[in-house]
Amino acid sequence: MENLNPLEILKMGLPGLVLLLSVLSYRLLSKEQGKEQPSDVVLKSIKQFMYLNFVFAGLTVAAPLIEKFLSPPETAQLTAAAMQFTAEAKADEKVPLGKATVCYGSAYANRYLLLTDAETSGKMAQVKADTVMGCNDHQLISISVRDAEENLGWLTTDITQKSAPKNVRITVALPGSMFIMNPV
């Protein structure tokens, strides 16, 4: 008990503060009880100090729960179940290689996406969804013509004919992560 490092304990954040205050409450109480005539004023102060510690302990428990319930679902990160879905992809000459344009407000904007051609080849391309377009359908994505041709194996004639978009399976990387692609 005597060799506790308060700085190391406080690095744990609010739980560390609660632990440190609990230890200090215990020490104060034990010192006061060791006296022949404990002071009522000091005992009352220690009691108030302990109540404050209970409030901090309650905040430690409640903070993650409050954050979970107050975060709006639109800005919540994708869950593990929603990390993979099918969408319609179209090739666009304006989109640079390795990039993608997704609908405004998509939960996977500004993330790396692994696109797999769901219809024919099963080939893959990794793109970063760093541009948004004004559309309501969050199941639409635009990629570069070069990514469509070289990585997904789409025929140039299919791309230039302005036909319906092709289906791709999209796997979303975790925030700040990308996929490691091994060459075949």
N, CA, C and O of each residue as an XYZ file, in Angstrom:
736
protein
N       0.819     -1.198      0.000
C       0.000      0.000      0.000
C       0.866      1.266      0.000
O       0.492      2.285     -0.581
N       2.012      1.186      0.652
C       2.847      2.385      0.806
C       3.568      2.766     -0.485
O       3.913      3.934     -0.668
N       3.801      1.824     -1.371
C       4.584      2.115     -2.574
C       3.709      2.302     -3.812
O       4.134      1.970     -4.918
N       2.504      2.823     -3.645
C       1.639      3.118     -4.786
C       2.149      4.357     -5.509
O       2.501      5.352     -4.876
N       2.188      4.295     -6.820
C       2.601      5.445     -7.625
C       1.341      6.138     -8.141
O       0.687      5.620     -9.046
N       0.985      7.307     -7.579
C      -0.255      7.981     -7.992
C      -0.293      8.338     -9.472
O      -1.360      8.318    -10.085
N       0.855      8.664    -10.050
C       0.865      9.034    -11.472
C       0.506      7.850    -12.358
O      -0.215      8.006    -13.343
N       1.003      6.671    -12.015
C       0.672      5.476    -12.797
C      -0.808      5.131    -12.648
O      -1.452      4.710    -13.609
N      -1.339      5.308    -11.454
C      -2.756      5.021    -11.218
C      -3.629      6.010    -11.983
O      -4.643      5.617    -12.560
N      -3.249      7.284    -11.996
C      -4.050      8.305    -12.683
C      -4.007      8.157    -14.198
O      -4.863      8.713    -14.885
N      -3.037      7.424    -14.739
C      -2.991      7.183    -16.188
C      -4.162      6.330    -16.657
O      -4.449      6.278    -17.853
N      -4.840      5.663    -15.731
C      -6.007      4.847    -16.082
C      -7.256      5.707    -16.277
O      -8.302      5.186    -16.664
N      -7.167      7.001    -16.018
C      -8.312      7.884    -16.213
C      -9.216      7.917    -14.990
O      -8.745      7.840    -13.855
N     -10.510      8.031    -15.229
C     -11.484      8.141    -14.147
C     -11.472      6.915    -13.229
O     -11.571      7.084    -12.014
N     -11.356      5.695    -13.752
C     -11.256      4.557    -12.827
C     -10.023      4.646    -11.922
O     -10.089      4.247    -10.760
N      -8.925      5.153    -12.423
C      -7.725      5.331    -11.609
C      -7.935      6.366    -10.527
O      -7.480      6.197     -9.396
N      -8.632      7.449    -10.878
C      -8.942      8.476     -9.880
C      -9.812      7.904     -8.767
O      -9.583      8.181     -7.589
N     -10.804      7.112     -9.138
C     -11.681      6.484     -8.141
C     -10.867      5.571     -7.227
O     -11.063      5.577     -6.012
N      -9.961      4.790     -7.802
C      -9.116      3.908     -7.000
C      -8.241      4.714     -6.048
O      -8.130      4.376     -4.870
N      -7.621      5.772     -6.551
C      -6.755      6.602     -5.727
C      -7.536      7.260     -4.594
O      -7.060      7.298     -3.459
N      -8.722      7.775     -4.882
C      -9.539      8.387     -3.829
C      -9.979      7.354     -2.803
O     -10.079      7.671     -1.618
N     -10.242      6.129     -3.233
C     -10.618      5.063     -2.297
C      -9.462      4.741     -1.352
O      -9.662      4.574     -0.149
N      -8.262      4.657     -1.902
C      -7.086      4.384     -1.073
C      -6.863      5.520     -0.082
O      -6.571      5.278      1.089
N      -7.002      6.761     -0.551
C      -6.822      7.908      0.347
C      -7.895      7.933      1.430
O      -7.591      8.260      2.577
N      -9.122      7.602      1.105
C     -10.199      7.539      2.101
C      -9.872      6.501      3.159
O     -10.031      6.739      4.356
N      -9.414      5.352      2.703
C      -9.063      4.279      3.638
C      -7.936      4.723      4.573
O      -8.005      4.493      5.780
N      -6.909      5.354      4.021
C      -5.773      5.806      4.846
C      -6.217      6.848      5.865
O      -5.848      6.770      7.037
N      -7.010      7.822      5.422
C      -7.496      8.852      6.356
C      -8.323      8.240      7.478
O      -8.149      8.582      8.648
N      -9.212      7.346      7.117
C     -10.082      6.715      8.103
C      -9.284      5.866      9.090
O      -9.552      5.900     10.290
N      -8.308      5.106      8.598
C      -7.520      4.259      9.498
C      -6.651      5.090     10.442
O      -6.477      4.721     11.604
N      -6.106      6.205      9.959
C      -5.301      7.081     10.829
C      -6.178      7.708     11.911
O      -5.776      7.791     13.071
N      -7.360      8.143     11.530
C      -8.235      8.794     12.502
C      -8.744      7.790     13.536
O      -8.880      8.129     14.712
N      -9.023      6.576     13.114
C      -9.494      5.561     14.050
C      -8.377      5.081     14.978
O      -8.651      4.557     16.057
N      -7.135      5.256     14.568
C      -6.000      4.862     15.401
C      -5.773      5.793     16.580
O      -5.047      5.447     17.511
N      -6.376      6.950     16.551
C      -6.231      7.910     17.641
C      -7.103      7.484     18.820
O      -8.096      6.775     18.656
N      -6.699      7.944     20.037
C      -7.509      7.644     21.226
C      -8.854      8.338     21.163
O      -9.883      7.743     21.483
N      -8.847      9.587     20.754
C     -10.063     10.403     20.701
C     -10.242     10.918     19.264
O      -9.754     12.003     18.946
N     -10.947     10.150     18.366
C     -11.150     10.626     16.991
C     -11.980     11.918     16.967
O     -12.922     12.085     17.741
N     -11.613     12.800     16.080
C     -12.300     14.088     15.958
C     -13.563     13.920     15.115
O     -13.519     13.355     14.023
N     -14.681     14.413     15.630
C     -15.939     14.330     14.891
C     -15.887     15.139     13.593
O     -16.470     14.726     12.590
N     -15.213     16.259     13.598
C     -15.109     17.111     12.414
C     -14.319     16.389     11.316
O     -14.702     16.415     10.146
N     -13.219     15.748     11.704
C     -12.405     15.035     10.727
C     -13.168     13.826     10.175
O     -13.122     13.566      8.973
N     -13.862     13.095     11.032
C     -14.651     11.955     10.576
C     -15.758     12.383      9.613
O     -16.058     11.691      8.640
N     -16.359     13.541      9.908
C     -17.398     14.069      9.012
C     -16.797     14.433      7.651
O     -17.408     14.177      6.613
N     -15.621     15.020      7.657
C     -14.943     15.377      6.396
C     -14.580     14.124      5.603
O     -14.735     14.092      4.382
N     -14.094     13.087      6.300
C     -13.766     11.832      5.630
C     -15.027     11.219      5.027
O     -14.985     10.671      3.926
N     -16.142     11.307      5.738
C     -17.422     10.776      5.239
C     -17.831     11.494      3.955
O     -18.268     10.854      2.999
N     -17.690     12.835      3.928
C     -18.027     13.594      2.721
C     -17.083     13.238      1.566
O     -17.499     13.155      0.410
N     -15.820     13.032      1.900
C     -14.828     12.627      0.901
C     -15.217     11.272      0.303
O     -15.079     11.071     -0.904
N     -15.690     10.362      1.113
C     -16.106      9.042      0.641
C     -17.355      9.152     -0.239
O     -17.466      8.438     -1.236
N     -18.289     10.029      0.112
C     -19.480     10.236     -0.724
C     -19.087     10.754     -2.107
O     -19.633     10.324     -3.123
N     -18.141     11.675     -2.129
C     -17.654     12.188     -3.410
C     -17.042     11.047     -4.231
O     -17.218     10.989     -5.448
N     -16.341     10.163     -3.576
C     -15.752      9.015     -4.252
C     -16.840      8.102     -4.818
O     -16.670      7.558     -5.909
N     -17.949      7.923     -4.108
C     -19.060      7.121     -4.623
C     -19.657      7.751     -5.886
O     -20.045      7.041     -6.814
N     -19.729      9.077     -5.917
C     -20.237      9.772     -7.103
C     -19.315      9.506     -8.298
O     -19.781      9.217     -9.400
N     -18.010      9.606     -8.067
C     -17.052      9.325     -9.143
C     -17.132      7.869     -9.603
O     -17.020      7.586    -10.796
N     -17.324      6.959     -8.673
C     -17.459      5.540     -9.035
C     -18.705      5.335     -9.897
O     -18.677      4.570    -10.861
N     -19.793      6.015     -9.550
C     -21.012      5.941    -10.360
C     -20.790      6.492    -11.757
O     -21.285      5.929    -12.734
N     -20.048      7.592    -11.860
C     -19.728      8.162    -13.175
C     -18.881      7.199    -14.005
O     -19.044      7.116    -15.223
N     -17.983      6.480    -13.350
C     -17.138      5.516    -14.051
C     -17.986      4.433    -14.705
O     -17.707      4.006    -15.825
N     -19.011      3.999    -14.008
C     -19.888      2.962    -14.544
C     -20.844      3.534    -15.580
O     -21.108      2.904    -16.605
N     -21.367      4.736    -15.310
C     -22.411      5.309    -16.164
C     -21.881      5.906    -17.468
O     -22.607      5.923    -18.462
N     -20.653      6.391    -17.496
C     -20.133      7.086    -18.680
C     -20.208      6.247    -19.954
O     -20.702      6.753    -20.962
N     -19.749      5.000    -19.969
C     -19.865      4.221    -21.213
C     -21.310      3.949    -21.615
O     -21.633      3.912    -22.803
N     -22.175      3.759    -20.628
C     -23.586      3.511    -20.938
C     -24.246      4.747    -21.531
O     -25.016      4.639    -22.486
N     -23.957      5.908    -20.981
C     -24.523      7.158    -21.492
C     -24.039      7.410    -22.913
O     -24.821      7.797    -23.782
N     -22.747      7.190    -23.149
C     -22.196      7.395    -24.494
C     -22.845      6.463    -25.508
O     -23.106      6.857    -26.644
N     -23.104      5.227    -25.095
C     -23.713      4.253    -26.000
C     -25.125      4.673    -26.384
O     -25.504      4.566    -27.550
N     -25.909      5.150    -25.419
C     -27.301      5.487    -25.693
C     -27.476      6.847    -26.350
O     -28.492      7.082    -27.004
N     -26.510      7.752    -26.193
C     -26.640      9.085    -26.773
C     -26.073      9.196    -28.176
O     -26.365     10.170    -28.870
N     -25.265      8.226    -28.626
C     -24.706      8.327    -29.974
C     -25.789      7.996    -30.990
O     -26.413      6.938    -30.916
N     -26.016      8.911    -31.952
C     -27.067      8.676    -32.943
C     -26.692      7.538    -33.877
O     -25.514      7.363    -34.187
N     -27.674      6.753    -34.334
C     -27.367      5.608    -35.186
C     -26.780      5.996    -36.537
O     -26.064      5.194    -37.137
N     -27.063      7.214    -37.043
C     -26.538      7.609    -38.357
C     -25.026      7.742    -38.322
O     -24.354      7.429    -39.304
N     -24.481      8.206    -37.194
C     -23.037      8.398    -37.127
C     -22.342      7.253    -36.435
O     -21.119      7.271    -36.302
N     -23.080      6.264    -35.995
C     -22.454      5.116    -35.342
C     -21.620      4.349    -36.355
O     -21.955      4.295    -37.538
N     -20.548      3.768    -35.887
C     -19.701      3.004    -36.790
C     -20.422      1.735    -37.206
O     -21.323      1.254    -36.518
N     -20.005      1.204    -38.346
C     -20.621     -0.019    -38.831
C     -20.344     -1.154    -37.865
O     -19.235     -1.277    -37.344
N     -21.325     -1.965    -37.631
C     -21.137     -3.119    -36.758
C     -20.518     -4.259    -37.557
O     -20.436     -4.196    -38.784
N     -20.094     -5.279    -36.867
C     -19.456     -6.415    -37.546
C     -20.417     -7.069    -38.529
O     -19.987     -7.572    -39.567
N     -21.724     -7.071    -38.217
C     -22.702     -7.683    -39.111
C     -22.876     -6.868    -40.385
O     -23.216     -7.425    -41.428
N     -22.652     -5.566    -40.320
C     -22.861     -4.700    -41.481
C     -21.557     -4.380    -42.196
O     -21.524     -3.478    -43.033
N     -20.496     -5.089    -41.891
C     -19.211     -4.793    -42.499
C     -19.118     -5.317    -43.931
O     -18.173     -4.988    -44.647
N     -20.071     -6.113    -44.348
C     -20.056     -6.642    -45.712
C     -21.476     -6.576    -46.272
O     -22.433     -6.985    -45.615
N     -21.599     -6.058    -47.488
C     -22.907     -5.938    -48.132
C     -22.703     -5.869    -49.636
O     -21.578     -5.725    -50.116
N     -23.804     -5.973    -50.375
C     -23.751     -5.891    -51.830
C     -24.290     -4.535    -52.266
O     -25.267     -4.032    -51.711
N     -23.642     -3.952    -53.265
C     -24.065     -2.647    -53.780
C     -23.870     -2.631    -55.294
O     -23.241     -3.521    -55.866
N     -24.415     -1.614    -55.918
C     -24.236     -1.423    -57.352
C     -23.057     -0.492    -57.574
O     -22.971      0.570    -56.957
N     -22.151     -0.890    -58.453
C     -20.974     -0.088    -58.759
C     -20.996      0.296    -60.221
O     -21.391     -0.489    -61.083
N     -20.568      1.510    -60.484
C     -20.430      1.951    -61.867
C     -19.051      2.564    -62.042
O     -18.481      3.124    -61.106
N     -18.523      2.448    -63.255
C     -17.220      3.015    -63.567
C     -17.419      4.453    -64.038
O     -18.336      4.753    -64.803
N     -16.544      5.330    -63.565
C     -16.650      6.748    -63.895
C     -15.254      7.268    -64.217
O     -14.322      7.091    -63.432
N     -15.110      7.916    -65.387
C     -13.805      8.432    -65.794
C     -13.289      9.522    -64.869
O     -12.085      9.779    -64.844
N     -14.164     10.169    -64.109
C     -13.764     11.272    -63.233
C     -13.151     10.787    -61.917
O     -12.495     11.560    -61.218
N     -13.358      9.530    -61.583
C     -12.853      8.994    -60.322
C     -11.421      8.510    -60.514
O     -11.163      7.716    -61.419
N     -10.472      8.975    -59.675
C      -9.078      8.539    -59.826
C      -8.875      7.078    -59.415
O      -9.684      6.501    -58.688
N      -7.783      6.500    -59.894
C      -7.429      5.120    -59.588
C      -7.269      4.953    -58.072
O      -6.629      5.775    -57.416
N      -7.847      3.897    -57.531
C      -7.725      3.603    -56.107
C      -8.683      4.367    -55.228
O      -8.632      4.245    -54.004
N      -9.558      5.156    -55.828
C     -10.522      5.954    -55.069
C     -11.938      5.517    -55.420
O     -12.151      4.796    -56.395
N     -12.897      5.956    -54.624
C     -14.305      5.655    -54.884
C     -15.147      6.829    -54.429
O     -14.761      7.593    -53.544
N     -16.298      6.954    -55.050
C     -17.275      7.966    -54.662
C     -18.494      7.229    -54.148
O     -19.026      6.344    -54.819
N     -18.942      7.601    -52.938
C     -20.095      6.951    -52.316
C     -21.159      7.997    -52.005
O     -20.888      9.197    -52.058
N     -22.345      7.552    -51.687
C     -23.440      8.471    -51.383
C     -23.154      9.268    -50.116
O     -22.569      8.764    -49.157
N     -23.580     10.515    -50.143
C     -23.422     11.397    -48.995
C     -24.119     10.787    -47.783
O     -25.252     10.319    -47.891
N     -23.460     10.790    -46.647
C     -24.041     10.248    -45.430
C     -23.829      8.764    -45.240
O     -24.316      8.191    -44.264
N     -23.111      8.126    -46.154
C     -22.842      6.694    -46.006
C     -21.953      6.473    -44.793
O     -21.013      7.233    -44.557
N     -22.246      5.442    -44.031
C     -21.474      5.141    -42.827
C     -20.067      4.662    -43.166
O     -19.203      4.622    -42.291
N     -19.826      4.297    -44.423
C     -18.515      3.784    -44.806
C     -17.696      4.804    -45.598
O     -16.684      4.442    -46.197
N     -18.118      6.077    -45.610
C     -17.328      7.114    -46.272
C     -16.008      7.292    -45.511
O     -15.944      7.082    -44.300
N     -14.970      7.678    -46.233
C     -13.631      7.874    -45.677
C     -13.033      6.595    -45.102
O     -12.263      6.646    -44.143
N     -13.376      5.467    -45.673
C     -12.810      4.189    -45.255
C     -12.330      3.438    -46.487
O     -12.744      3.724    -47.610
N     -11.454      2.481    -46.257
C     -11.029      1.603    -47.342
C     -12.085      0.529    -47.547
O     -12.634     -0.015    -46.589
N     -12.359      0.236    -48.808
C     -13.355     -0.762    -49.176
C     -12.696     -1.821    -50.047
O     -11.876     -1.510    -50.911
N     -13.060     -3.059    -49.812
C     -12.612     -4.151    -50.663
C     -13.801     -4.551    -51.523
O     -14.803     -5.058    -51.018
N     -13.680     -4.318    -52.836
C     -14.753     -4.618    -53.772
C     -14.483     -5.967    -54.429
O     -13.376     -6.231    -54.897
N     -15.493     -6.808    -54.459
C     -15.395     -8.101    -55.131
C     -16.492     -8.159    -56.177
O     -17.658     -7.907    -55.875
N     -16.122     -8.491    -57.406
C     -17.110     -8.608    -58.480
C     -18.035     -9.778    -58.144
O     -17.634    -10.939    -58.216
N     -19.259     -9.459    -57.781
C     -20.210    -10.478    -57.324
C     -20.863    -11.224    -58.475
O     -21.442    -12.291    -58.268
N     -20.780    -10.682    -59.684
C     -21.512    -11.279    -60.802
C     -20.713    -12.310    -61.580
O     -21.227    -13.386    -61.885
N     -19.445    -11.994    -61.910
C     -18.740    -12.894    -62.826
C     -17.377    -13.346    -62.317
O     -17.209    -14.509    -61.951
N     -16.428    -12.463    -62.290
C     -15.029    -12.871    -62.129
C     -14.620    -13.191    -60.695
O     -13.745    -14.032    -60.490
N     -15.213    -12.562    -59.717
C     -14.785    -12.745    -58.332
C     -13.482    -12.020    -58.025
O     -12.911    -12.206    -56.951
N     -12.996    -11.179    -58.975
C     -11.768    -10.420    -58.753
C     -12.030     -9.307    -57.742
O     -13.174     -8.928    -57.493
N     -10.933     -8.788    -57.160
C     -11.049     -7.798    -56.094
C     -10.272     -6.528    -56.401
O      -9.287     -6.535    -57.140
N     -10.752     -5.429    -55.803
C     -10.065     -4.148    -55.869
C     -10.245     -3.442    -54.535
O     -11.327     -3.455    -53.950
N      -9.175     -2.830    -54.068
C      -9.268     -2.035    -52.854
C      -9.291     -0.563    -53.234
O      -8.440     -0.097    -53.991
N     -10.276      0.173    -52.704
C     -10.411      1.596    -52.991
C     -10.672      2.336    -51.690
O     -11.116      1.754    -50.701
N     -10.387      3.630    -51.711
C     -10.695      4.472    -50.555
C     -11.890      5.346    -50.918
O     -11.853      6.093    -51.896
N     -12.945      5.244    -50.120
C     -14.171      6.014    -50.362
C     -13.989      7.410    -49.792
O     -14.487      7.721    -48.710
N     -13.261      8.258    -50.538
C     -12.945      9.581    -50.001
C     -13.716     10.723    -50.653
O     -13.475     11.887    -50.334
N     -14.634     10.412    -51.556
C     -15.453     11.430    -52.198
C     -16.911     11.016    -52.066
O     -17.234      9.828    -52.086
N     -17.799     12.016    -51.929
C     -19.220     11.707    -51.815
C     -19.986     12.331    -52.966
O     -19.570     13.336    -53.542
N     -21.111     11.716    -53.287
C     -21.994     12.238    -54.328
C     -23.381     12.407    -53.717
O     -23.715     11.774    -52.715
N     -24.160     13.249    -54.321
C     -25.503     13.497    -53.820
C     -26.483     12.436    -54.269
O     -27.063     12.555    -55.348
N     -26.680     11.421    -53.487
C     -27.660     10.393    -53.793
C     -28.248      9.881    -52.486
O     -27.616      9.963    -51.434
N     -29.435      9.364    -52.564
C     -30.117      8.858    -51.374
C     -29.869      7.378    -51.154
O     -30.034      6.874    -50.043
N     -29.475      6.683    -52.207
C     -29.302      5.245    -52.129
C     -27.893      4.935    -51.634
O     -26.919      5.183    -52.345
N     -27.778      4.405    -50.440
C     -26.461      4.111    -49.878
C     -25.879      2.814    -50.442
O     -24.835      2.353    -49.981
N     -26.531      2.238    -51.412
C     -26.058      1.011    -52.036
C     -25.508      1.304    -53.434
O     -25.622      0.467    -54.329
N     -24.916      2.477    -53.627
C     -24.367      2.864    -54.917
C     -22.948      3.386    -54.711
O     -22.673      4.113    -53.756
N     -22.055      3.006    -55.619
C     -20.658      3.418    -55.516
C     -20.113      3.635    -56.922
O     -20.460      2.896    -57.843
N     -19.256      4.650    -57.095
C     -18.573      4.900    -58.371
C     -17.085      4.649    -58.169
O     -16.493      5.092    -57.185
N     -16.486      3.922    -59.127
C     -15.059      3.632    -59.060
C     -14.409      4.075    -60.364
O     -15.100      4.421    -61.323
N     -13.090      4.065    -60.397
C     -12.387      4.489    -61.605
C     -12.538      3.427    -62.698
O     -12.726      2.244    -62.417
N     -12.451      3.875    -63.930
C     -12.536      2.969    -65.074
C     -11.381      1.972    -65.014
O     -11.559      0.793    -65.317
N     -10.201      2.447    -64.624
C      -9.031      1.565    -64.553
C      -9.196      0.479    -63.496
O      -8.829     -0.672    -63.732
N      -9.751      0.835    -62.320
C     -10.020     -0.187    -61.298
C     -11.027     -1.211    -61.818
O     -10.893     -2.411    -61.581
N     -12.033     -0.714    -62.528
C     -13.061     -1.609    -63.066
C     -12.462     -2.575    -64.083
O     -12.772     -3.766    -64.072
N     -11.605     -2.061    -64.961
C     -11.020     -2.898    -66.014
C      -9.938     -3.831    -65.474
O     -10.011     -5.048    -65.645
N      -8.937     -3.247    -64.822
C      -7.747     -4.009    -64.445
C      -7.965     -4.889    -63.210
O      -7.525     -6.038    -63.185
N      -8.625     -4.368    -62.213
C      -8.738     -5.107    -60.956
C      -9.979     -5.987    -60.883
O      -9.925     -7.097    -60.354
N     -11.097     -5.493    -61.413
C     -12.333     -6.276    -61.346
C     -12.584     -7.095    -62.605
O     -13.439     -7.980    -62.611
N     -11.840     -6.803    -63.675
C     -11.961     -7.587    -64.901
C     -13.187     -7.262    -65.729
O     -13.638     -8.104    -66.505
N     -13.740     -6.068    -65.589
C     -14.897     -5.686    -66.390
C     -14.434     -5.341    -67.788
O     -13.362     -4.760    -67.962
N     -15.218     -5.687    -68.774
C     -14.879     -5.375    -70.159
C     -15.096     -3.898    -70.435
O     -16.032     -3.285    -69.922
N     -14.213     -3.335    -71.259
C     -14.314     -1.916    -71.589
C     -15.637     -1.607    -72.263
O     -16.204     -0.538    -72.035
N     -16.138     -2.500    -73.073
C     -17.404     -2.238    -73.757
C     -18.553     -2.162    -72.760
O     -19.469     -1.357    -72.933
N     -18.515     -2.986    -71.725
C     -19.562     -2.917    -70.693
C     -19.539     -1.566    -69.984
O     -20.584     -1.022    -69.629
N     -18.344     -1.035    -69.785
C     -18.206      0.211    -69.038
C     -18.683      1.388    -69.870
O     -19.376      2.271    -69.364
N     -18.319      1.403    -71.132
C     -18.621      2.564    -71.961
C     -20.050      2.568    -72.495
O     -20.489      3.580    -73.042
N     -20.776      1.485    -72.357
C     -22.129      1.420    -72.919
C     -23.176      2.058    -72.016
O     -24.360      2.027    -72.352
N     -22.796      2.617    -70.913
C     -23.735      3.251    -69.971
C     -24.845      2.284    -69.569
O     -25.998      2.677    -69.386
N     -24.474      1.018    -69.436
C     -25.466      0.030    -69.027
C     -25.698      0.138    -67.523
O     -25.086      0.966    -66.847
N     -26.572     -0.693    -67.016
C     -26.872     -0.695    -65.586
C     -25.611     -1.005    -64.788
O     -24.756     -1.755    -65.259
N     -25.480     -0.446    -63.599
C     -24.299     -0.734    -62.770
C     -24.204     -2.226    -62.454
O     -25.206     -2.940    -62.465
N     -22.992     -2.681    -62.174
C     -22.763     -4.083    -61.833
C     -22.790     -4.241    -60.321
O     -22.481     -3.311    -59.577
N     -23.166     -5.437    -59.882
C     -23.182     -5.720    -58.454
C     -21.776     -6.065    -57.964
O     -21.054     -6.841    -58.590
N     -21.411     -5.476    -56.839
C     -20.149     -5.802    -56.187
C     -20.430     -6.084    -54.710
O     -21.338     -5.505    -54.113
N     -19.643     -6.974    -54.147
C     -19.713     -7.216    -52.718
C     -18.684     -6.295    -52.086
O     -17.518     -6.294    -52.481
N     -19.116     -5.509    -51.101
C     -18.239     -4.541    -50.459
C     -17.945     -5.005    -49.036
O     -18.856     -5.309    -48.265
N     -16.672     -5.052    -48.708
C     -16.233     -5.322    -47.343
C     -15.567     -4.051    -46.855
O     -14.651     -3.537    -47.498
N     -16.025     -3.541    -45.716
C     -15.551     -2.268    -45.191
C     -14.455     -2.517    -44.163
O     -14.620     -3.329    -43.253
N     -13.332     -1.810    -44.313
C     -12.236     -1.921    -43.345
C     -12.591     -1.132    -42.088
O     -13.398     -0.203    -42.139
N     -12.002     -1.496    -40.989
C     -12.199     -0.759    -39.750
C     -11.635      0.644    -39.912
O     -10.751      0.852    -40.743
N     -12.122      1.616    -39.139
C     -11.598      2.980    -39.255
C     -10.085      3.010    -39.056
O      -9.565      2.431    -38.102
N      -9.390      3.682    -39.953
C      -7.942      3.796    -39.872
C      -7.196      2.569    -40.364
O      -5.974      2.503    -40.227
N      -7.896      1.594    -40.934
C      -7.263      0.364    -41.409
C      -7.492      0.199    -42.901
O      -8.384      0.811    -43.489
N      -6.660     -0.646    -43.494
C      -6.856     -1.019    -44.881
C      -6.570     -2.503    -45.018
O      -6.043     -3.113    -44.088
N      -6.900     -3.090    -46.139
C      -6.686     -4.503    -46.372
C      -5.287     -4.737    -46.921
O      -4.752     -3.899    -47.646
N      -4.705     -5.858    -46.582
C      -3.404     -6.244    -47.129
C      -3.690     -7.182    -48.297
O      -4.236     -8.272    -48.130
N      -3.305     -6.725    -49.475
C      -3.580     -7.477    -50.705
C      -2.302     -8.198    -51.129
O      -1.299     -7.557    -51.443
N      -2.340     -9.511    -51.137
C      -1.207    -10.304    -51.612
C      -1.359    -10.549    -53.103
O      -2.409    -11.013    -53.546
N      -0.310    -10.240    -53.898
C      -0.413    -10.501    -55.341
C      -0.465    -11.998    -55.600
O       0.193    -12.788    -54.922
N      -1.251    -12.366    -56.580
C      -1.422    -13.791    -56.918
C      -0.367    -14.217    -57.897
O      -0.337    -15.377    -58.306
